[in-house]
């Protein structure tokens, strides 16, 4: 079971490892400017924010999140193949919406299945999830080397090839069953009753949204500074190597600090990281702060997964994961990504400095959750 779930995460993050650093480059090759790129990325996330929770509600009501994941895997592959025939902003936007709806809904469903198995015992989420990060490292470094000196059209071929592995990974997801529900809104109503969970989700989503400039425009910013594709790929990989190290010891780490403390670590690390990235493109400085990705992404992600698992009933698992990653995460990331496009167009790399403000907001909400947890423990 652990191998099958690890393969699923590896396939998904192999795709993300190509998409995240290099998809904006492919979009730019289609004649789109920074504002249009930001709008495409943000628009797809807006729609995802509402469609993914609805899909997850369906999975929870049926009690079979693994079946829906398989259908979405095939949908993501088909949608991305359409990019071979798209030209112009509106065509790219339309296909991007289809692609994002299918692909991004996979992760919360996969996380829901994995955390259900964690609840049953005998499975460490971090040790399974780390193979996704390892695959991301392979993709980021390998894609950078493969793409250097090649036309941007090669990016799409790499993505479609990795999506074929995603489909295989979706077939490998183990069977997962929950009691289900006959009421359409029962999973969502059950989640909304947990107010502490909602505040925690918003705080974690703010930390993840603070990556918007990094995800959307770091590669373009570093390219403009004269940094080569191979070095850029290595910089992306460095951050994920540190993330893998955190995931490898996640069980002890979560047990010692707890989800709320992990969230605070992620927000504080984001404050430092974005200030540095917005101030310099010196290689030594970039290398120094890339290690903080272990906390800005890794610790925040672990915090959310474990907090949700501890505070949300199993029959609402898919809905909870999707509301976190797609509704709160997707909405806030869409706003941040849209702003990132405008900011990057206007002030280039200094746009990173605005992301530090999101980290501050997350720190404040983490403190609110911590105070509520203390009251309940008292």
C-alpha positions as CSV (number, residue, x, y, z in Angstrom):
1,X,0.0,0.0,0.0
2,X,2.8,2.4,0.9
3,X,4.5,1.7,-2.4
4,X,1.4,2.3,-4.4
5,X,0.7,5.6,-2.7
6,X,4.3,6.6,-3.0
7,X,4.1,6.0,-6.8
8,X,1.0,8.1,-7.0
9,X,2.7,11.1,-5.3
10,X,5.9,10.6,-7.3
11,X,4.0,10.7,-10.6
12,X,2.0,13.8,-9.6
13,X,5.1,15.7,-8.4
14,X,7.1,14.6,-11.4
15,X,4.5,16.6,-13.4
16,X,4.6,19.5,-11.0
17,X,8.4,19.6,-11.1
18,X,8.2,20.4,-14.8
19,X,5.1,22.6,-14.7
20,X,6.0,24.8,-11.8
21,X,9.4,26.2,-12.9
22,X,8.9,26.0,-16.6
23,X,5.2,26.4,-17.4
24,X,5.4,30.2,-17.4
25,X,8.2,29.9,-19.9
26,X,5.9,27.9,-22.2
27,X,3.1,30.5,-21.8
28,X,5.5,33.3,-22.6
29,X,6.6,31.4,-25.8
30,X,3.0,31.7,-26.9
31,X,3.3,35.4,-26.9
32,X,1.7,36.1,-23.5
33,X,2.9,38.9,-21.3
34,X,3.4,38.7,-17.5
35,X,-0.1,40.1,-16.8
36,X,-1.7,37.5,-19.1
37,X,0.3,34.7,-17.6
38,X,-0.7,35.8,-14.1
39,X,-4.4,36.0,-15.2
40,X,-4.3,32.5,-16.8
41,X,-2.8,31.0,-13.6
42,X,-5.2,32.8,-11.4
43,X,-8.4,32.2,-13.4
44,X,-7.8,28.5,-13.4
45,X,-7.3,28.5,-9.7
46,X,-10.5,30.6,-9.1
47,X,-12.6,27.9,-10.9
48,X,-10.7,25.1,-9.1
49,X,-11.6,26.7,-5.8
50,X,-15.3,25.9,-6.3
51,X,-15.2,22.8,-8.5
52,X,-12.8,20.7,-6.5
53,X,-14.8,20.9,-3.2
54,X,-17.9,19.8,-5.2
55,X,-16.0,16.9,-6.7
56,X,-14.7,16.0,-3.2
57,X,-18.3,16.2,-1.8
58,X,-19.3,13.7,-4.4
59,X,-16.4,11.4,-3.4
60,X,-17.3,11.6,0.3
61,X,-21.0,11.0,-0.4
62,X,-20.2,7.9,-2.4
63,X,-17.5,6.9,0.0
64,X,-15.0,6.1,-2.7
65,X,-12.4,8.9,-3.3
66,X,-10.1,6.5,-5.1
67,X,-12.5,6.1,-8.0
68,X,-12.9,9.8,-8.6
69,X,-9.1,10.2,-8.6
70,X,-8.8,7.7,-11.4
71,X,-11.3,9.6,-13.6
72,X,-9.6,12.9,-13.0
73,X,-6.2,11.5,-13.9
74,X,-7.4,10.6,-17.3
75,X,-9.1,14.0,-17.6
76,X,-5.9,15.8,-16.8
77,X,-4.0,13.9,-19.5
78,X,-6.6,14.6,-22.2
79,X,-6.9,18.3,-21.3
80,X,-3.1,18.9,-21.5
81,X,-3.0,17.2,-24.9
82,X,-5.2,20.0,-26.2
83,X,-2.4,22.5,-25.6
84,X,-0.7,21.2,-28.7
85,X,-3.5,22.9,-30.8
86,X,-4.0,26.1,-28.8
87,X,-3.0,29.6,-30.0
88,X,-3.7,33.0,-28.4
89,X,-4.7,34.1,-24.9
90,X,-8.4,33.0,-24.8
91,X,-7.7,29.5,-26.2
92,X,-4.8,28.9,-23.7
93,X,-7.1,30.2,-20.9
94,X,-9.9,27.8,-21.8
95,X,-7.7,24.8,-21.9
96,X,-5.8,25.8,-18.7
97,X,-9.1,25.9,-16.9
98,X,-9.9,22.3,-18.0
99,X,-6.4,21.1,-17.1
100,X,-6.3,22.8,-13.7
101,X,-9.7,21.5,-12.7
102,X,-8.7,17.9,-13.4
103,X,-5.1,17.9,-12.2
104,X,-5.4,20.0,-9.0
105,X,-8.4,18.0,-7.7
106,X,-6.2,14.9,-7.7
107,X,-4.0,16.0,-4.8
108,X,-6.7,16.5,-2.1
109,X,-8.3,13.1,-3.1
110,X,-4.9,11.4,-2.9
111,X,-4.2,13.1,0.5
112,X,-7.6,12.0,1.7
113,X,-7.0,8.4,0.8
114,X,-3.5,8.5,2.4
115,X,-4.7,10.1,5.6
116,X,-7.5,7.6,5.9
117,X,-4.8,4.9,5.8
118,X,-2.8,6.8,8.3
119,X,-5.8,6.8,10.7
120,X,-6.0,3.0,10.3
121,X,-2.4,2.7,11.5
122,X,0.9,1.4,9.9
123,X,1.4,4.3,7.5
124,X,3.6,7.5,8.0
125,X,2.3,10.3,5.8
126,X,5.6,12.1,5.6
127,X,7.5,9.0,4.5
128,X,5.0,8.3,1.7
129,X,4.7,11.9,0.7
130,X,8.4,12.5,0.5
131,X,8.6,10.4,-2.7
132,X,6.6,13.2,-4.4
133,X,9.3,15.6,-3.3
134,X,12.0,13.3,-4.6
135,X,10.3,13.1,-7.9
136,X,10.0,16.9,-8.0
137,X,13.8,17.2,-7.5
138,X,14.4,14.7,-10.3
139,X,12.0,16.7,-12.6
140,X,13.3,20.1,-11.7
141,X,17.0,19.2,-12.2
142,X,16.4,16.8,-15.1
143,X,14.0,19.1,-16.9
144,X,16.4,22.0,-16.5
145,X,19.2,20.0,-18.2
146,X,16.9,18.6,-20.9
147,X,15.4,22.0,-21.8
148,X,18.6,23.9,-21.9
149,X,19.2,24.9,-25.5
150,X,15.9,23.4,-26.6
151,X,12.7,25.3,-27.8
152,X,10.0,25.9,-25.2
153,X,7.7,23.5,-27.0
154,X,9.7,20.7,-25.4
155,X,8.2,21.7,-22.0
156,X,4.7,20.5,-23.1
157,X,6.0,17.2,-24.3
158,X,7.6,16.6,-20.9
159,X,4.4,17.4,-19.1
160,X,2.3,15.1,-21.2
161,X,4.8,12.3,-20.7
162,X,4.7,12.7,-17.0
163,X,0.9,12.8,-17.0
164,X,0.9,9.3,-18.5
165,X,2.6,8.2,-15.3
166,X,0.0,10.1,-13.3
167,X,-2.7,7.9,-14.9
168,X,-0.8,4.8,-13.9
169,X,-0.4,6.2,-10.4
170,X,-4.2,6.8,-10.2
171,X,-4.8,3.2,-11.1
172,X,-2.4,2.2,-8.3
173,X,-4.2,4.1,-5.5
174,X,-5.5,1.6,-3.0
175,X,-9.2,1.1,-2.4
176,X,-10.6,3.5,0.2
177,X,-14.1,3.4,1.7
178,X,-15.9,5.6,4.1
179,X,-19.6,5.5,5.4
180,X,-20.7,8.0,2.8
181,X,-23.8,10.2,3.0
182,X,-27.1,10.6,1.2
183,X,-27.2,14.3,1.9
184,X,-25.6,16.5,-0.7
185,X,-24.3,19.1,1.8
186,X,-23.6,16.8,4.8
187,X,-19.8,16.7,4.3
188,X,-19.5,20.5,3.9
189,X,-21.9,21.2,6.9
190,X,-19.8,18.9,9.0
191,X,-16.6,20.7,8.2
192,X,-18.0,24.2,8.7
193,X,-19.0,23.3,12.3
194,X,-15.3,23.0,13.1
195,X,-14.4,26.7,13.3
196,X,-10.9,26.2,14.6
197,X,-10.2,24.0,11.6
198,X,-11.4,26.8,9.2
199,X,-9.1,29.4,10.9
200,X,-6.2,27.0,10.7
201,X,-6.9,26.3,7.0
202,X,-7.0,30.0,6.2
203,X,-3.7,30.6,8.0
204,X,-2.0,27.6,6.2
205,X,-3.4,28.8,2.9
206,X,-1.9,32.3,3.4
207,X,1.5,30.8,3.9
208,X,1.1,28.7,0.7
209,X,-0.3,31.7,-1.2
210,X,2.8,33.7,-0.3
211,X,4.7,31.5,-2.8
212,X,2.8,33.1,-5.7
213,X,5.6,35.2,-7.0
214,X,8.0,32.4,-6.5
215,X,5.9,29.8,-8.3
216,X,4.8,32.1,-11.1
217,X,7.8,34.3,-11.8
218,X,11.0,33.2,-10.0
219,X,12.3,31.4,-13.1
220,X,11.6,34.5,-15.3
221,X,13.2,36.8,-12.7
222,X,16.3,34.7,-12.4
223,X,16.6,34.2,-16.2
224,X,16.5,38.0,-16.6
225,X,19.4,38.2,-14.1
226,X,21.5,36.0,-16.3
227,X,21.1,32.7,-14.4
228,X,21.1,29.7,-16.6
229,X,18.3,27.1,-16.8
230,X,20.4,24.4,-15.2
231,X,21.2,26.6,-12.2
232,X,17.6,27.6,-11.9
233,X,16.5,23.9,-11.9
234,X,19.1,23.2,-9.2
235,X,17.8,26.1,-7.1
236,X,14.3,24.7,-7.2
237,X,15.6,21.3,-6.4
238,X,17.6,22.5,-3.4
239,X,14.5,23.8,-1.7
240,X,12.8,20.5,-2.2
241,X,15.8,18.5,-1.0
242,X,15.4,20.2,2.4
243,X,11.7,19.5,2.2
244,X,12.4,15.8,1.8
245,X,14.7,15.8,4.8
246,X,11.8,17.2,6.9
247,X,9.3,14.7,5.5
248,X,11.7,11.8,6.3
249,X,11.5,12.6,10.0
250,X,8.0,14.1,10.0
251,X,6.5,11.6,12.4
252,X,8.8,12.6,15.2
253,X,8.7,16.3,14.2
254,X,4.9,16.4,14.3
255,X,4.8,14.5,17.6
256,X,7.3,16.9,19.2
257,X,6.0,20.3,18.0
258,X,2.4,19.7,16.9
259,X,0.6,21.2,13.9
260,X,0.1,24.7,15.3
261,X,3.8,25.2,16.0
262,X,4.7,23.8,12.5
263,X,2.4,26.4,11.0
264,X,4.0,29.2,12.9
265,X,7.5,28.0,11.7
266,X,6.3,28.0,8.1
267,X,4.9,31.6,8.3
268,X,8.1,32.9,10.1
269,X,10.3,31.3,7.5
270,X,8.2,32.8,4.7
271,X,8.8,36.3,6.1
272,X,12.6,35.8,6.0
273,X,12.6,34.0,2.6
274,X,10.5,36.5,0.6
275,X,12.4,39.5,1.9
276,X,15.7,38.0,0.8
277,X,14.4,36.9,-2.6
278,X,13.0,40.4,-3.2
279,X,16.3,42.1,-2.3
280,X,18.9,40.2,-4.3
281,X,19.7,37.7,-7.0
282,X,23.1,36.8,-5.7
283,X,23.6,33.1,-6.0
284,X,24.9,32.7,-2.4
285,X,21.8,34.4,-1.0
286,X,19.4,32.4,-3.2
287,X,21.1,29.2,-2.0
288,X,20.9,30.3,1.6
289,X,17.2,30.8,1.7
290,X,16.1,28.0,-0.6
291,X,16.5,25.7,2.4
292,X,13.6,27.5,4.0
293,X,11.3,25.8,1.6
294,X,11.3,22.9,4.0
295,X,9.3,25.2,6.3
296,X,7.4,27.6,4.1
297,X,5.9,24.6,2.2
298,X,6.9,21.4,4.0
299,X,6.1,22.3,7.6
300,X,3.0,24.2,6.6
301,X,1.7,21.2,4.5
302,X,2.4,18.7,7.3
303,X,0.7,21.0,9.8
304,X,-2.4,21.2,7.7
305,X,-2.6,17.4,6.9
306,X,-2.3,16.4,10.6
307,X,-4.5,19.1,12.0
308,X,-7.3,18.2,9.6
309,X,-6.8,14.5,10.3
310,X,-7.0,15.1,14.1
311,X,-10.1,17.4,14.0
312,X,-12.3,16.3,11.0
313,X,-14.3,13.0,10.9
314,X,-13.0,10.4,8.4
315,X,-16.2,10.5,6.4
316,X,-15.6,14.2,5.6
317,X,-11.9,13.6,4.7
318,X,-12.0,14.3,1.0
319,X,-14.1,17.4,1.4
320,X,-11.9,18.8,4.2
321,X,-8.7,18.3,2.1
322,X,-10.3,19.8,-0.9
323,X,-11.8,22.8,0.9
324,X,-8.3,23.5,2.3
325,X,-6.2,23.0,-0.8
326,X,-8.8,24.1,-3.4
327,X,-11.2,26.6,-1.8
328,X,-9.1,28.5,0.7
329,X,-5.8,27.5,-0.9
330,X,-7.0,28.0,-4.4
331,X,-8.8,31.3,-3.7
332,X,-6.0,32.9,-1.8
333,X,-3.4,31.6,-4.3
334,X,-5.5,32.9,-7.2
335,X,-5.6,36.4,-5.6
336,X,-1.9,36.3,-4.9
337,X,-1.0,35.0,-8.3
338,X,-3.1,37.7,-10.0
339,X,-1.4,40.3,-7.9
340,X,1.9,38.7,-8.6
341,X,1.5,39.1,-12.3
342,X,0.7,42.8,-12.0
343,X,3.5,43.4,-9.4
344,X,6.1,41.5,-11.4
345,X,5.2,43.5,-14.5
346,X,5.6,46.8,-12.5
347,X,8.5,46.1,-10.1
348,X,10.0,42.8,-11.2
349,X,11.8,41.0,-8.3
350,X,10.7,43.4,-5.7
351,X,7.3,41.8,-5.9
352,X,8.6,39.1,-3.5
353,X,8.5,41.7,-0.7
354,X,4.7,41.9,-0.9
355,X,4.5,38.2,-0.2
356,X,6.1,38.7,3.2
357,X,2.9,40.5,4.2
358,X,0.9,37.3,3.7
359,X,3.3,35.5,6.0
360,X,2.7,38.1,8.7
361,X,-1.0,37.6,8.4
362,X,-0.6,33.8,8.7
363,X,1.5,34.3,11.9
364,X,-1.3,36.3,13.5
365,X,-3.9,33.6,12.7
366,X,-1.6,30.9,13.9
367,X,-1.5,32.8,17.3
368,X,-5.3,32.9,17.3
369,X,-5.5,29.1,16.8
370,X,-2.9,28.5,19.5
371,X,-4.8,30.6,22.0
372,X,-8.0,28.7,21.2
373,X,-6.2,25.4,21.6
374,X,-4.9,26.4,25.0
375,X,-8.4,27.4,26.1
376,X,-9.8,24.0,25.1
377,X,-6.9,22.2,26.8
378,X,-7.4,24.3,30.0
